[in-house]
């Protein structure tokens, strides 16, 4: 047998690397945002946005890995719940604030404020101090593997990620046609479109906060499946809505399921993995969900050519419910091999 690794030394090095990634990624975000204040040409703007997205992916995965060290394992669910709910609130507030600033002072001021927020976050990252992590959290068996390989080999996470990724794709697909459902099918104005979107976001905040109360792994698995099923059931309900106002309660309930599932799955991703694997796992999961959302926008536009808005909502909702049912059956069977949903682990 080989010598036992120097665990405290490994963890100290990982903390230093994590902080450097956050600070380095934040500086790249600042450097990519500042030129946007002055540029008006499409090509360099697109290039800088790509750089900004890449840096944001690195910092997002690093923050996810550092959260358990900052708050401690006992408060992981509550911390992720707060993180998810605040992210949703930021998604709602940011476009409104940006629009107000751009309308009052011009786009340059709005982008400058954005750059300032990256500076603040980068300073916060430099000041992060993490707690000591127990020795057991370093897993030598996962050290050489990438995030996708680790996820494929996990009998709990593999089917959950496959099912939730499909739900993300389907829900994102219907987002493309919501405006047509509201305006053309239900003969309502743009205000109702905004109210429907805001209602879903409000539900997500409530669901994320509720998800933080689920601290047992079995409960988190069930909550992830139930939340995804609820979101898809409400999407299917859009297909038969006789009046536009019904979209509001459907959106609130769908958002609750969305936020509930997202918080519980995020907690599972961190809680089930060793400290040294969390960054890779988070990056892989972000890539899966980001890819699903990107494909959903393209697919939504293509499907909208052939199907009516009601038909698209019906197909998306029912397919999502079927996916949640398959995942539920998979987890109910102790002899199943859920890892096969992501292929055979190498």
DAKASUL-V8911 format. One record per residue. RES is the residue in one small letter. OMEGA is omega in whole degrees, 0 to 359 (none if undefined). Layout:
# DAKASUL-V8911
res->RES omega->OMEGA
res->RES omega->OMEGA
This chain:
# DAKASUL-V8911
res->x omega->180
res->x omega->179
res->x omega->179
res->x omega->183
res->x omega->176
res->x omega->187
res->x omega->179
res->x omega->179
res->x omega->178
res->x omega->182
res->x omega->179
res->x omega->178
res->x omega->180
res->x omega->178
res->x omega->180
res->x omega->179
res->x omega->179
res->x omega->180
res->x omega->179
res->x omega->178
res->x omega->180
res->x omega->181
res->x omega->180
res->x omega->178
res->x omega->178
res->x omega->179
res->x omega->176
res->x omega->178
res->x omega->178
res->x omega->182
res->x omega->179
res->x omega->183
res->x omega->184
res->x omega->178
res->x omega->180
res->x omega->177
res->x omega->189
res->x omega->185
res->x omega->176
res->x omega->180
res->x omega->187
res->x omega->187
res->x omega->179
res->x omega->178
res->x omega->179
res->x omega->180
res->x omega->180
res->x omega->177
res->x omega->176
res->x omega->178
res->x omega->180
res->x omega->179
res->x omega->179
res->x omega->179
res->x omega->179
res->x omega->178
res->x omega->179
res->x omega->182
res->x omega->179
res->x omega->179
res->x omega->181
res->x omega->177
res->x omega->179
res->x omega->180
res->x omega->183
res->x omega->183
res->x omega->180
res->x omega->181
res->x omega->182
res->x omega->187
res->x omega->185
res->x omega->184
res->x omega->184
res->x omega->183
res->x omega->185
res->x omega->183
res->x omega->181
res->x omega->181
res->x omega->179
res->x omega->176
res->x omega->179
res->x omega->180
res->x omega->181
res->x omega->182
res->x omega->178
res->x omega->177
res->x omega->178
res->x omega->178
res->x omega->178
res->x omega->178
res->x omega->179
res->x omega->187
res->x omega->187
res->x omega->179
res->x omega->180
res->x omega->180
res->x omega->179
res->x omega->178
res->x omega->178
res->x omega->180
res->x omega->181
res->x omega->180
res->x omega->184
res->x omega->188
res->x omega->183
res->x omega->184
res->x omega->181
res->x omega->179
res->x omega->179
res->x omega->179
res->x omega->178
res->x omega->176
res->x omega->177
res->x omega->178
res->x omega->179
res->x omega->178
res->x omega->177
res->x omega->177
res->x omega->180
res->x omega->180
res->x omega->179
res->x omega->177
res->x omega->178
res->x omega->179
res->x omega->180
res->x omega->182
res->x omega->183
res->x omega->173
res->x omega->184
res->x omega->179
res->x omega->176
res->x omega->181
res->x omega->180
res->x omega->184
res->x omega->186
res->x omega->186
res->x omega->176
res->x omega->185
res->x omega->181
res->x omega->183
res->x omega->182
res->x omega->188
res->x omega->186
res->x omega->185
res->x omega->176
res->x omega->183
res->x omega->181
res->x omega->179
res->x omega->179
res->x omega->181
res->x omega->179
res->x omega->184
res->x omega->183
res->x omega->185
res->x omega->179
res->x omega->187
res->x omega->185
res->x omega->180
res->x omega->179
res->x omega->181
res->x omega->178
res->x omega->181
res->x omega->182
res->x omega->177
res->x omega->177
res->x omega->178
res->x omega->177
res->x omega->179
res->x omega->183
res->x omega->180
res->x omega->176
res->x omega->180
res->x omega->181
res->x omega->176
res->x omega->181
res->x omega->186
res->x omega->181
res->x omega->182
res->x omega->180
res->x omega->177
res->x omega->182
res->x omega->188
res->x omega->188
res->x omega->184
res->x omega->184
res->x omega->175
res->x omega->179
res->x omega->182
res->x omega->182
res->x omega->179
res->x omega->181
res->x omega->175
res->x omega->179
res->x omega->180
res->x omega->180
res->x omega->179
res->x omega->180
res->x omega->179
res->x omega->177
res->x omega->180
res->x omega->178
res->x omega->176
res->x omega->179
res->x omega->178
res->x omega->179
res->x omega->180
res->x omega->179
res->x omega->179
res->x omega->178
res->x omega->180
res->x omega->179
res->x omega->179
res->x omega->180
res->x omega->186
res->x omega->180
res->x omega->186
res->x omega->181
res->x omega->177
res->x omega->179
res->x omega->177
res->x omega->181
res->x omega->180
res->x omega->177
res->x omega->180
res->x omega->181
res->x omega->179
res->x omega->178
res->x omega->179
res->x omega->179
res->x omega->180
res->x omega->182
res->x omega->177
res->x omega->179
res->x omega->175
res->x omega->176
res->x omega->179
res->x omega->177
res->x omega->185
res->x omega->184
res->x omega->180
res->x omega->181
res->x omega->181
res->x omega->187
res->x omega->183
res->x omega->180
res->x omega->178
res->x omega->183
res->x omega->177
res->x omega->176
res->x omega->180
res->x omega->179
res->x omega->180
res->x omega->178
res->x omega->178
res->x omega->177
res->x omega->178
res->x omega->179
res->x omega->181
res->x omega->180
res->x omega->181
res->x omega->182
res->x omega->180
res->x omega->182
res->x omega->179
res->x omega->178
res->x omega->178
res->x omega->177
res->x omega->181
res->x omega->181
res->x omega->186
res->x omega->184
res->x omega->185
res->x omega->177
res->x omega->185
res->x omega->184
res->x omega->180
res->x omega->189
res->x omega->179
res->x omega->180
res->x omega->180
res->x omega->180
res->x omega->179
res->x omega->180
res->x omega->179
res->x omega->178
res->x omega->178
res->x omega->179
res->x omega->183
res->x omega->177
res->x omega->177
res->x omega->179
res->x omega->181
res->x omega->178
res->x omega->178
res->x omega->183
res->x omega->180
res->x omega->178
res->x omega->182
res->x omega->179
res->x omega->178
res->x omega->180
res->x omega->182
res->x omega->181
res->x omega->178
res->x omega->186
res->x omega->186
res->x omega->175
res->x omega->178
res->x omega->179
res->x omega->181
res->x omega->180
res->x omega->178
res->x omega->180
res->x omega->181
res->x omega->182
res->x omega->182
res->x omega->182
res->x omega->176
res->x omega->178
res->x omega->176
res->x omega->178
res->x omega->179
res->x omega->178
res->x omega->178
res->x omega->178
res->x omega->179
res->x omega->179
res->x omega->179
res->x omega->179
res->x omega->180
res->x omega->179
res->x omega->182
res->x omega->183
res->x omega->183
res->x omega->184
res->x omega->178
res->x omega->183
res->x omega->180
res->x omega->181
res->x omega->179
res->x omega->177
res->x omega->183
res->x omega->181
res->x omega->180
res->x omega->178
res->x omega->none
